[in-house]
Amino acid sequence: MLNQKKSDLVKEKLTIWVKIANDKETLYTKVQENGRFEFKELKPGQWQIDVSIQGNTDRYQIENFNPLI
């Protein structure tokens, strides 16, 4: 969850990227305006997940984050 007022997020129109990776491949997707994202045809296995905010200057912080899925 982003630690910032929802009204601020809507005004700013942040670009949020989600990256997942394992030993064989790395995939990226952009979070939609409604907060959803998906990876199509994801293969079974353990994946490392990372979330980044484009242009973030440390104003936002991702809380309750578990990097393994």
Number of C-alpha atoms within 10 A of each C-alpha: 9 11 11 12 8 10 8 10 13 10 8 9 9 15 14 18 16 17 16 20 15 12 8 5 8 12 12 15 15 18 17 12 12 6 8 8 14 12 13 7 6 10 8 6 7 12 18 14 18 15 17 15 18 10 10 12 7 7 9 14 12 12 9 7 10 9 11 11 9
